Amino acid sequence: MSTASRRTFLMAGVAAAAGAAGTTTMAAANPPLVHHVFFWLKRPDSKEDREKLIAGLRTLAKIETVRGIHIGVPASTEKRDVVDNSFSVSEILYFDDVEGQNAYQVHPIHEQFVADCSHLWERVVVYDAIAV
């Protein structure tokens, strides 16, 4: 098996395993653009609101320019001054480039997500980064 086909095989396996986990799929080890969004729910103790938001976020994976998605909630890690776990839900989306992220912003699925779920959150913070 050539190095290129082995790499393709391994990445397909990683993507399949991540998809089976339900919240993570990645198409590349180092995606060129990462869109990380943190949400603070208006009712942070509402499991129903959290599940509605998570369900809405999962729809974003259907957008053609999204190369991978990770949806999470705060981890129970060690309390340190540099750790902020005050958010309710976060998502990371992976894109090939800025153009792909721009197309995502105006995509009907994204717009429907905002229309359906924006009443759930009181605050959103976005961090976009490109690979160096």
Secondary structure, DSSP 8 states (H G I E B T S, - for coil): --HHHHHHHHHHHHHHHHHHHSSEE-S-SS-SEEEEEEEEESSTT-HHHHHHHHHHHHHGGGSTT--EEEEE--------TT-----SEEEEEEESSHHHHHHHHT-HHHHHHHHHHGGGEEEEEEEEEE--
